[in-house]
Amino acid sequence: MKEPPNLRLNVEVIKAENLLSKDSNGLSDPFVTLYLESNSSHRYNSSVKMSTLNPIWEEHFSLPIIEGPREEVLIIEVWDFDAAETIKDKFNKLLDVKGVKGLSKLMKEIAVTASSGKHDNELIGRAVISLKSIPVSGLTVWYNLEKGNKTKSRGSVLVNIAISAEKNKNVAIQEHKHLLKLLLMHELDTSQVANYWWSGKFSSMAEAIRTQHAVQGGLSSFDCALCQWHAYSTVHETHKLSFVLFNSILDVLISVINCLQKDSEDLKIFWEGAKRLLPSCFSVLRQLRSRNISDNKILKALSEVLDILSKLKTFEVPATVEIFPKSVYGWMDSNASCNIDTAIVDAINSGAKEWMEHIIEGSNLTKDSGSDENKLQNVIKIIQMVRTDLQRAMEYFDKLFYHKIRVNYSTTLFLFYDSKLVEICKTNVIDVCTNIQMLDVPDDQFEYLPNIDDVNMGTTLFEVYLVLKRYNILGQSLCPNCKLEMTEFYQWFERGVTHWLDISIIKALNRIQKAIDLDQLHAVDETVKYSSSAVDTLAIFYQIKIFWQQLDWPEIEGSYTFVAKIVNDICRCCVFYAQRMSRRVETITKLEDNEEMFILSQEWCLAINNMDYIRQSLPSFIKELGADDVIRRIGEYRTNLEAERCSDTIKAVIDNALDTQRNQIVEMIEHVARKMSPSIRRFLTEGAEVLHKDSNSMERLMMYLERSLTTLYDTLNEVNFGRILDGIWGELSIIIYDLIQSNLDKRRPPAFFQNLRDTLRTMISCFKIGDAKTSDVKILSEIESILDLHALETADLIHQYYLDRYRNQREQSTAHFGQLTITGQFTDSGLLLKILNARNLVSMDKNGLCDSFVKVYMMPTGRFNGLTPVKTAVHNKNCFPLYDEQFNFNLNSDQRLMEDSLILFSVKDKDLFGMTSQYIAECYITFADLTASNGEQIIMSLCRPDITDSMALRALEHRQGDKQAKDFLKKLKSKSNS
């Protein structure tokens, strides 16, 4: 008959709580002693936990059962450990004493040590447990500690107790592995659970069998966990189990595995199980994209896989174990060293590679994939899908990967995608850019605008650029310290950028033309003085600015080249707007009275304002474009001299555009003035005619000017109003000059020019609107002076000539013909005039002398009717004659007050026979000068009538039909010839 097996009592002391204080500091230093009542001499002690009332031991003890197990009793005692201490050591604890009770305990210990030197441990409490109360599957339970009959709470202790048969442990482990496989296969067959679902929970009966076998085999928790690791990983190869299960098993194994020897059989079993488990773990990493990442269960599974990998990374793989066989891990990089860290990266890259192949196949991106447009669309699609993959990685996976295994998942992905995308994108982009055909960009004459409705390649190519730019920015944030191949992507697009800029200016010109065509030339609102096309044109410019900002060209020299072209294109658009706006407004000119009168409308004014608004907005827009920043970067990259040259180039382009626009505005203003010219000319001519004095020509002229100038003042801005006033006045000056010249040839009477002068003065007052006045004061003065002259009667005009002679005489610095000295003084009855002498008279005779006398005339003769000229006696053969003659002229009070009246002194030479006299020279003095001299001597320089710039003389020459003028000119000519 077979003998029954020997039994053992397996006890695990887990922890205790709320123990009774035994030390003066209010704590205890507990340890556990346990033994069987039948063998009290064979005791087992745990470790001592210092200064605590809630110790944790987690220590295992195996006690042999010699007598019948049902009659046996287990004793568990908790003691307070007291170390051997001197009195001095005891006194050093005074600072740690807690309360009066603690002080009493310390004093008692000091007394005992002083008297006997003993240091016995103190019993805190015990628990008595009958083994017949322990079930076959074992028991984990709290037991209260007791001491004699004392009822005071002494704490409790948690223990796990089980009875097992004493057998060969290796046999028990093998049996347990086989049992686990059988139970698991039965569980899977009966429950029909899906892959990755079963997490270690058996049916109640199977769990009882598993637990009882483990207890009876005396298997520790590590032994059970290792058996589960082996059995479950074996089944996992054919039917995937939950990663939570393996993670929980690892938690039990991890504390022991690192302590095992390298040749341990348990270590080999562990790594064989890991080898079976790892392929499914890496499969999860590789196939993340095939799952719905919004499913929390998937994220949880990934979290468990990463936990498993994180724990396995802490173990050293034995050299005898090939954990990554090539037959299983064909997707791994064969050049990489085989460890879990590199395998994780390879798994991530492998999954990314499969994803790339999938999206490339789906996009049909091959060399024969159709048109350039299709190629670009496919490139965009691939980049967007890769970017989406990276965004999902950052949103869902990055935190898990980094917290679990310290791997930057999205960074690893981007580094893999970097080179692959460059291979795909670079070739296709360069091919497309090479195929770009040059566009027919209009020259500066803008004679035609090409139609680019069918040009969309530039738009798609630019979309590719923006997609790559955003992708590159993402890469720089994910891989800040890595040199990425994608960083130089912009170089592929250099030819494309030129194409985009050509498209942008052509589109801008077409849109500007459309804006002008649709413009009704009405102010946008009451607060501004420009119309819709000006606003639309600036909006077009800002679209170009947005394009430039989106381009954000990183290379400095290329950035300057492109921004300089954009500045030039914007300036060209401004000039184009000015030209086309001028052309547009000319088509809406309104005519009235059978197209005889130009009506200045609001449209003309708004057109001028529009052009000026665009011109004024240009410098600020260029500044917003960031040209200054580009030039600053040129200075940093090159030299300041190079930056200054670049700045001067851009400034020259802008200044040229501003000057061209200014000229366009001035030309348009001059055009308006020319349009108004015929009506003004007709009104002026009619108003100046004597025969039309009773007509309403002047009234009509003033109404026309008032209406036109009011429209200009209300609609134009201040600067342009000033410009157009100057323009109209310039045209008006031409009209009046022309009227004067043409009517002089027609021998118009002075009254005609008087009317024309009055009309001019009326118009000048009309031109003064608000604070704006014409700036052409010099022209105004000249015209008014001319009209004043031609409005004079002939006698007055002759007098004006003599006044000119008088002014010329005063300006002479030398006396070529001699000097005449006189005195003069007004009396109550007239004028007392005394001719004193002459000096240095020019010789008129062969002997070098002259026979001179002076003849005196009052000018103008019409004011002095009845007064005959007087003359002195002749002084022969003397160039310094002393006349010393006095003359008295009877003048009335009115005649004496005419200050501009002249006295003409004509010096002549009497011939030998007294028949005729030769003219020597003459001089003049006004009544005003005589009054001012107050009887003092007056010395006058003699002169001859040789001035030709006298306006009065010219006016007289035009009066060819006037006998008085004709005789005067004849006499004047004879004087000049003498």
Steps between C-alpha positions, in 0.01 A plus 500: 500500500637843400588726787329838523724798406658722762312825553632854544335812632575797268459833679552842344510784754380794300461795738359629833301809588428713810751321727526597863777747581782357715771767473532843661473670159143369459603234244629144500769296324287193410602157372300174464568161658294198385506132597279194528363427843624137476855618429536826693877474511523533122420867449521723190570876524439776252708813450467798739320811368628799693284780648161410352154387611403387146784275379506321161699175479376289203719211619438128436552210742455124451445292816505117494188333649601195695175418688152487354423830329146526631619495864792738438493866609706789352619769741585846357662747741591866441783633718661839562871476452718663769866540408781489758555864610700673771354754740657774291321366190174505692549862608567598137138401425360774722441725199294226328270438797130534422271599787505423871446131432803489277711674763385247760602215270842654443560546873401139561742378230780711650429356846501140370820556305667659802399225737529182290627596154221295336339593170221245439266519200138577583205302370247717321246224438438159346251314280412131539380327180367144476606335172166326467354840417727532193329390173677290238551802273656702781392817673600867522352665810550764774553374857464718808789488747425407860695475829351300786168634613574858412229656286699797378545509121853392412472512119449237230717304255425390140627155400456255211484137617488184287577130553690319223651160434874475512607393144766580236452864408603457135239229457240725657592785262478279192165366615376851562605616151320210340194558719490870400512413129217251535286733706564793257425297186178377658412855605558635148303218336202540727488879514590566132658835593660717230870559459662732754196461726581237765676668792565209742162447662405128515164357587450445874562125476814537289629769733447270802692221326787736407522647849485163678773357276724798565447471876549127514809528284642757735544749213589853587342799330809529277473131405135542411568817302785337304277200421229736376755697293612177328157346451319818392774611258489155338124522448539869392677386183180341371233695684588856601441576866460837668821699555361597840550138605871496409552841653360384834718185491806716431422705809546184708807376315693825468630510858651150474620474138787748547623297797521168314830366376563521127496123458184458707233276348233747618672779308504290186129420541425871543681607182351218296158631602603857416622382161153356429325816626707774330388447136142584593620806696693637201208414276290743702760773444514431127125482445378803693364661179277204421308551819249758612717715723196657661423162657614519863557125506765532229675777687484289813649202315782724371557626852530142626739407216721797578496406868612147409781633278603748765535223759676262263750776415619492862616139469821385345440246224719189542753450222362151438153635412438631147208726580455639145530216247510622139237247401249686719634857479557540129386863520785597732808690384764228466778753555372606838609336824229272631354637819155609605573873456608464138220252436246760619639757256507241220139406575395867484688546172362177359144608571573841343653331195194282449280808537706691245480215251126485555436871437741512203320206343168669569614827340641328188806725515731356237704646218210434268238638736356741244526877477711728717181613670422140603854453627472809719158402630637155591799657676264721702288199588803300620639788710161567655451134591850481649435821692170357624687192618746719690223707654327183618830381639542822697140502621457136600834320524781739592413522868468122533828425323696759694360425844525124456825443309651852458464492121392808300261320271411787266867606475597145401221501240604835356864394466385199299258701284760773438718315253211308344296814427804679360547214252138531390449878505832626369486306175139589425533870591817547296339321203195726517711816537710394201185465290373849589460717192588868514199731521451799273527779759393843362766765455481848653278624216220259604368487143331167570418270792546124452221264604617254765173327583653168400811549715450307826833320523647784698220479758544126555878529512471774759265280701770231497750761623273603788431139596874423506569821692249409771638146505854635539393728788347196669829314450703782654281491810520119526871471417658832608855363515489279191624581149198423284515445127166677458650829629627589152166435331458862386790465254285272282254788443731782381373486145148455628522819710583705191202339329273583796611863495428520127156353563438742786574812295296379202207417727543830681491696174190316383325553833592868504356538152181325609477718812532812282239372254252433782572828678204739477730778626293580806660560839516186715332690783461853629825493698734441205560654159587194293298227331487120502779426252758667725391282793495189280847575366647529848324174592674337202834633626432355844428162342849516351635590846325197650657284228845637590443441870386146431803441278733612782805418292773392746807567284612863536630585152209328329263681735639836384472400133137405541397796717667737253294346219182529708576867571559561129179316407297698755642824362411391148147424614473851646608652168261270315213610725576866432510444124182294484311728738585796274374309202186391683395850607547638150228266375236649730548869412167680496417760238230765499348742249564288193839392634628858517573516875705266717326424829744417780344208685571332831639199313803700381577613854466152650724360227771750595451423870517126431833534324637716780368262769680206339814710467497610865435142618796354311787587743315375809401181319863432400596548865237245607643263241811469717755620246693684774533182701632311197759774440602488867558126468707564187719731709543231765571229244719706264612855574331830580623637166322220318186569702515869409525414131198275525309769688590761237378269223160448661473870585573593138222268380251651748601859421466436127151358552400796717629746241318318219174504696548866584551573131185303420303708750643825363428387145141423594464838670637670190256295293210629713626854456525452123147363497376816672706728272262536200206607715710748696646641178157554345361667812805725532486606136130577512534684830780723368315611185356847523208398282399237759496718810137419556543126446509243784840356399669610821221364710515169319879489538481560873229239542712251306810572709308500827338166423831344391706634786236405758503143368878497519509646851236264638642184343877537473732480795692812592820415312326407178274804520808720515648313206192537282468871584854546372416291195185697417678828556788392279253416225315826565827692468558345160144592394534863610843538345363357179197731516721801556732418210224405257298814580800726477545380146132581441562861625246474779421826679616554862147438620531139394803451723331690782211252491745209484688636801181541702401146407838371613472673838156352553635155420787541743256564783308191391815290528544583868299215659566431865870521580603374156646753261683471173874495546580664165516859624769604252289404198200677654701820541637490147160446341340771705781742411463424130125553511546821699726634224280402209197643679660846504422772246789590267591818687506313829701220342758758377515641849552147633792469261656816639451369853691188394773729364503688828546175700774391263674836545506459878657157466793632289835500681693703235410806291621433143334815360563738790302633795248778557457691829171670594296620793123509523240607751121508494332831585142593559466601139706236331854373464828697519757312299868603466743337257847552645760324286608197304817292530699282265262540212584273214674684213284560196732724289829432323684722741412262784250743653133569472256792486241379747167615626227328710134472401243419774170306447220419745381140465248375423399790282130426546525599867666834421299653218604861436853454631754535220849355524777738615871500422824658618739713307765335284848470654752466222811288495464373852451149641455646848243769437373716786137566409380654824151575366174500690152410372162545666214265406146585596331183638172450672470299819387180321797516266742550789365189681561265207823347634559274199511799264837533331723789388701406192835684456619458141859622442575597140789637293426805279660481155711765338225658291221462754280306267481170696611368838666166578366286780763435768311323783222547751403443860183492714375590841161444664296747700550266795878540476468881490280498805746278685804714403355808673696740276830312523717446191417191297764341275360279223685271258425562135396199289367407162191283422683172435305268738321221315344308791230754568157334499341839431713541188396159377137587562543817296658305217184285481285813446598534138173663400524769772646826359614629839687177571640496150634855525646438843686192384632684197630783715649252746676318221658823376631568850649154519666538159656834597 
